[in-house]
């Protein structure tokens, strides 16, 4: 009986030592793996510099209720249309009105939006009346006299 207890005790100690060694090995391997994945994803993002932009029509952008953010809306959007007006703002921003139709006059809140190029990210624009796609951060301007959607600031332009 004493031999059985001694053998059982040795077996339990050996089993716990083996188990502890495997757990430690798995944890260290998992830690190394996750660190590699994290570093790889950071490096990938740094090298590509690409950001995901949801593609919206002007009508889809304008249909969004700024008080109720839907799944369709994203912080970064890509919206296409025609340049109908370009004006320099008092704050130094370049205000670009983009509409569904190049012949729209004035700020038609149902068919146009405003894109703002800031001095830190200057824009090279095609002439008024030409098509354009702007990519940037979506905002809703609710100040008095405004109440329209904006891409502000514009981060990229496709002509």
C-alpha positions in Angstrom: 0.0 0.0 0.0 2.9 2.4 0.8 4.4 1.6 -2.6 1.1 2.4 -4.3 0.8 5.8 -2.4 4.4 6.7 -3.3 3.8 5.8 -6.9 0.6 7.7 -7.0 2.2 10.8 -5.4 5.1 10.7 -7.9 2.7 10.3 -10.8 0.6 13.3 -9.6 3.7 15.5 -9.1 5.0 14.5 -12.5 1.6 15.1 -14.2 1.2 18.6 -12.6 4.8 19.5 -13.6 4.1 18.4 -17.2 0.8 20.3 -17.2 2.3 23.5 -15.8 5.1 23.3 -18.4 2.6 22.9 -21.2 0.4 25.8 -20.0 3.4 28.1 -19.7 4.5 27.1 -23.2 1.1 27.6 -24.7 0.7 31.0 -23.1 4.1 32.2 -24.2 3.5 30.9 -27.7 0.1 32.6 -27.8 1.6 35.9 -26.5 4.3 35.7 -29.2 1.7 35.0 -31.9 -0.7 37.8 -30.9 2.2 40.2 -30.7 3.2 39.3 -34.2 -0.3 39.7 -35.5 -0.6 43.1 -33.8 2.7 44.3 -35.2 1.9 43.1 -38.6 -1.5 44.8 -38.7 0.1 48.1 -37.5 2.8 47.9 -40.1 0.2 47.1 -42.8 -1.9 50.1 -41.9 1.2 52.3 -41.8 2.5 51.2 -45.2 -0.8 51.2 -47.1 -2.3 54.3 -45.5 -5.7 53.1 -46.8 -8.9 53.9 -45.0 -12.3 52.4 -45.7 -14.8 54.9 -47.1 -18.5 54.0 -47.5 -19.7 55.0 -50.9 -22.8 57.1 -50.8 -25.0 58.9 -53.3 -25.7 62.5 -52.5 -29.4 61.5 -52.0 -28.3 58.8 -49.6 -26.2 61.2 -47.6 -28.9 63.8 -47.5 -31.6 61.3 -46.5 -29.7 60.5 -43.3 -31.1 61.9 -40.1 -28.2 63.4 -38.2 -29.9 62.6 -34.9 -30.3 58.9 -35.7 -27.1 57.5 -37.1 -27.9 54.5 -39.3 -25.8 51.4 -40.2 -25.4 52.8 -43.7 -23.6 55.9 -42.5 -19.9 55.8 -41.5 -17.5 58.4 -40.2 -15.6 58.3 -43.5 -17.5 58.5 -46.8 -16.9 58.8 -50.5 -19.5 60.9 -52.4 -19.6 61.9 -56.1 -21.3 64.7 -57.9 -20.6 67.9 -59.9 -18.9 71.0 -58.6 -21.4 73.8 -58.8 -19.6 76.5 -56.7 -16.2 77.1 -55.0 -15.7 79.8 -52.4 -13.0 80.7 -49.9 -14.4 80.7 -46.4 -13.5 83.3 -43.7 -11.8 80.5 -41.8 -9.4 79.8 -44.7 -11.3 76.6 -45.8 -12.2 76.1 -49.4 -16.0 75.5 -49.6 -16.9 73.3 -52.5 -20.6 72.8 -53.3 -21.2 69.4 -55.0 -24.6 68.6 -56.5 -26.2 65.7 -58.3 -26.6 67.9 -61.4 -24.1 70.4 -62.7 -26.9 73.0 -63.4 -28.2 73.2 -59.8 -28.0 76.8 -58.6 -27.8 77.7 -54.9 -27.6 75.3 -52.0 -30.3 72.7 -52.7 -30.2 70.7 -49.4 -31.9 67.7 -51.1 -29.5 67.5 -54.0 -26.2 69.0 -52.9 -23.7 68.8 -50.0 -20.7 70.9 -49.1 -17.1 69.6 -49.2 -14.5 71.6 -47.3 -10.8 71.5 -48.1 -8.7 72.8 -45.2 -5.3 74.5 -45.5 -3.6 71.5 -43.9 -4.9 69.2 -46.6 -5.1 71.4 -49.8 -7.3 70.3 -52.7 -6.6 70.5 -56.4 -10.1 70.8 -57.9 -11.4 70.4 -61.4 -13.4 73.4 -62.9 -16.9 74.2 -61.9 -19.4 71.9 -63.7 -17.0 68.9 -63.8 -17.6 65.6 -62.0 -15.7 64.9 -58.8 -15.5 62.3 -56.0 -14.5 63.5 -52.5 -13.5 61.3 -49.6 -13.4 62.5 -46.1 -15.1 62.8 -42.7 -18.9 63.1 -42.7 -20.4 66.0 -40.6 -23.7 67.7 -40.3 -23.6 71.4 -40.2 -26.5 72.6 -38.0 -25.6 76.2 -37.5 -28.2 78.9 -38.3 -28.7 79.2 -42.1 -26.9 75.9 -42.9 -28.4 72.5 -42.0 -26.7 70.3 -44.5 -24.3 67.5 -44.8 -20.6 68.1 -45.3 -17.4 66.2 -46.0 -15.1 68.1 -43.8 -12.2 67.8 -44.1 -11.8 66.4 -47.6 -9.0 63.8 -47.4 -8.9 62.6 -51.0 -10.2 63.7 -54.4 -10.8 61.7 -57.5 -11.5 63.7 -60.7 
